[in-house]
């Protein structure tokens, strides 16, 4: 594959400078590549954001379900405590405490994952704006 046209910013290898049409064609191709790159970056950032969000929501959902089981154990423990003053109710409270300890851990993991997902919210307009600013600066340097 031969490269008859030098890339943007390079001097042409022949004696004649490239025409305005050729320069415009190169610039258009480079802008298209830049936009495609920004779109690919936005897709990657969106997938990272979704992965963290899914993990956080999943952990919070499991914590919620286990919290409901824990609530059932509390009611069961209260029932056993009132019905019989025996060690059976104490065992129920210990199991209840273990469930809520696990719920607490899952809830903290879920909140942590959701906080991490905020750092990965895609902002494709920022990268595109930076690229366009750089392109404008380069164009202004060429005019001087």
N, C-alpha and C positions, 0 to 999 in steps of 0.2 A: 504494500500500500504506500504510494508516494504522497508526500505532503508538498503540494505545489504552492500552498499558501502558508506563509508564516503565521504564527499565532499572534494575538493582539499584543502590541508593544514591541514586537521584534521587527528589525529592519528586513526588507525584502531581499532575497538573494540575487535577484536580477537587477538590471540597471534602471528599470522603470518602477516607480512607486505604484502600489495597488490603487485601483480606481475607487471612487467614492462608493460605488455599488458593491465592490468586494469588501471594503471596510465595513459598510453597513451590514452586509451579509454575515460577516464574522461576528460583529457585535450582536446581531440578532440571535445567532446561534449560541453565543456565550450567555446571553440573557436567558434564553430558553433552558440551557443547562443549569444555570443558577436557580431558576424557578423550580425545575425538577428536583434539584438537590434540596431546596427548602421544603418542598412537599414531602420528600422522603424523610427528612429530619422531623417534620411535624408528625408523620405517621409513627415513627419510632418513639417520639415523646408521648404520643397518645397511647401507644401500647404499654409503655412503662407506667403511665398514670393509671390505666385500667387494671394492670396486674396488681399494683399496690392497693387500689381501691377494692378489687375483688377479695384479696386476702383479708383486708380489714373488715369488710362487710360479712364475710364468712365467719370470722372469729366472733364478731358481735352477734351474729345469728345463733351460733352454737352457745354462746354465753347466755343469750336470752332464753333458749330452750332449757338449758340446765338450770337457770334461775327459776323457771316454772316448776321443774322437778324439785328443786330445793324448797320452794314454797310449800309444795305438797308434803315434803318431809317435816317441815316446821309444824304444819297443822297436825300431822300424824304424831309428832313428838308431844305437842300440847295435849292431844287426846290421850296418849299413853300416860302422860304426867298427871293428868286429872283423874283418869280412871283408876290407875294403880300407882301407888307410890313404891315402885320397884326399880331395880337397875335397868330395866328394859328401856325406859324413857331416856336414861342417860346415854345409852348406846345409840338411840335414835338421834339425839342431839349431836353426838360426836360425828355420826355419818353426815348429818346436816351441815356441820361446820366444815367437813372435808369437801362437800359439794360446793359450798359457797367460796371456799378458798380457790377451787379450780375455776369457778365462774369469775372470780376476781382476776386471776391470771389471764384468762381468755379475754376479758374485757380490756385489760391493760395492753395486751398484744394487739387487739383490734384498733384501739385508739392510736397506738403507736404507728400502725400500718397506715391508718387514714392520715395522720400528720405527715408521714413520709410521702404519701401520694400528692400532697399539696405542693411539694417541692418539684414535682415532675409534671405540672400542668403545662401542656404544650402552648407556646406562644409563637406561632409561625410568623406573625407579622413583624416581630422584633428582628428576627434574622433577615427577613426580606428587606426591612428598612435599612439595616446596617449594610447589606450588600448594595442596595441602591445608592446609599450615601457614598460608599466607596467608589462605585461606578461614576457618580457625579464628580467626585473629587478627581478621579483619573481623567475624566473628560475635560475638566477645567484646567488641569495641568497641561494637557495636550494643546489647548487653545492658546496658552501663554507662550 
